[in-house]
Amino acid sequence: MKNKTQHSISTKAIHGTKFGPRRGPVTTPIYQTSNFRFEDSGDAIRYANGDESVYIYTRYKNPTIEETESKLAAIANTERAILFASGMAAITTTIHTFVTAGGEMLALKSLYGGTYRYFRDNLSEMGIGVKYFSNNLSDLANQITSKTKLVYFESPTNPTLSMVDIESLVKVVRAREKKLKSKIIIVIDNTFATFLNQNPLSLGVDLVMESATKFLGGHSDLLAGALFGKSSLISKVKLKSKYFGGTADPFMAFLLGRSLATFELRVSRCNSNALIIATELSKHKMINKVVYPFLPSHPDYKIAKKQMSGGGGVVTIEVKGGVKNAIKFVDSLNVAINAMSLGGVETLVSIPVYSTHVNLSQKELDEHEVTPGMVRISIGVENIDDLLKDFTDSLNKLK
Ligand SMILES: Cc1ncc(COP(=O)(O)O)c(C=O)c1O
């Protein structure tokens, strides 16, 4: 039998790391309980003395949540994964674990709007400074000072799908770290790529965050966040999460665990559907540009091919005629659904200036490279011919 860590992602997503005969249910029961009864007060005393194996309270730990977390860690080939109530809970708890008042962090200029607005509107009032760097990394090294505690980025970015060369970023940060003799935590939001297409931990990143609401959950029926990495770092964030309280609930963990069984099937299909859609839409006369990491026309195509094994399920297009035509295009679709999220089995479309990137000034939109005619398409697992016909019919209506 293969060593458990040698199994492929699809096998680990179904079985976790618990191979071998075990009597009991095939699926994981939902421990839908807020707290756990003790056998006797010996359990409480053991807990009070620091024995972490005792189940106390679901905000601390719960078997259903732990089972899904162990499958997630297996998929990522890492020591530990923990779940949160949402991707934003994972992001905020991670930041506040490592950056405190008086400290600074660096963030990529182009980010998911919710993350950016949290950095812009909330961190300064907590006494945390944020500076921004470009995805070509030219302004990264010189902005890192002894106050820098964390570097945060996405690759590919939401919704513009620009890429950061992860190995190069790690090299730059580690060199500065050595010079300044201080530890800097590198965090990536890997929501768009997922571990099927890209493993940033193997490229030297410290912590990977994913909105599990998206491709990990995959059915548009749950909210969750996941954080992956070495136990020594994850345990610090776990401790913070107990007090911040944005922890997972057992039913969500059950749904997510169920979704992981088809993770590889779903995301592979999203990858292949997305590449076909990107290639075909590039030929349409009403489209200004199609952005997809695995299209040779993508400015960061070489980086994408170097660090990703699949291009992911998101294609971003810019239709001719600006936001008026973007609205007409989206409203004429019959198969794809006009909705805010992404990563579901169903194809979802949204207009970034009205969704992910609302409440940004024109200057900020320019910095994020978000344009009015842009439509983000999260490709689902539907039949490819049905999707192509839907998009083409809708584009043919534009003038
Ligand atoms: C790239 C990215 N990161 C983080 C989030 C936040 O995740 P959640 O909505 O699960 O809090 C989102 C949500 O759209 C996202 O697209």
The ligand as a MOL file (V3000), in Angstrom:
LIG
                    3D

  0  0  0     0  0            999 V3000
M  V30 BEGIN CTAB
M  V30 COUNTS 16 16 0 0 0
M  V30 BEGIN ATOM
M  V30 1 C -10.6530 35.8140 -3.8950 0
M  V30 2 C -11.5730 35.8960 -2.7280 0
M  V30 3 N -11.0630 35.8670 -1.4930 0
M  V30 4 C -11.8470 35.9490 -0.3840 0
M  V30 5 C -13.2140 36.0740 -0.4950 0
M  V30 6 C -14.0500 36.1720 0.7420 0
M  V30 7 O -14.6330 34.9340 0.9860 0
M  V30 8 P -16.0400 34.7480 1.7500 0
M  V30 9 O -17.0940 35.3760 0.8840 0
M  V30 10 O -16.1580 33.2730 1.8910 0
M  V30 11 O -15.9280 35.4520 3.0550 0
M  V30 12 C -13.7970 36.1040 -1.7660 0
M  V30 13 C -15.2490 36.2460 -1.9130 0
M  V30 14 O -15.7760 36.5110 -2.9710 0
M  V30 15 C -12.9520 36.0040 -2.9090 0
M  V30 16 O -13.4520 36.0270 -4.1510 0
M  V30 END ATOM
M  V30 BEGIN BOND
M  V30 1 1 1 2
M  V30 2 1 2 3
M  V30 3 2 2 15
M  V30 4 2 3 4
M  V30 5 1 4 5
M  V30 6 1 5 6
M  V30 7 2 5 12
M  V30 8 1 6 7
M  V30 9 1 7 8
M  V30 10 2 8 9
M  V30 11 1 8 10
M  V30 12 1 8 11
M  V30 13 1 12 13
M  V30 14 1 12 15
M  V30 15 2 13 14
M  V30 16 1 15 16
M  V30 END BOND
M  V30 END CTAB
M  END
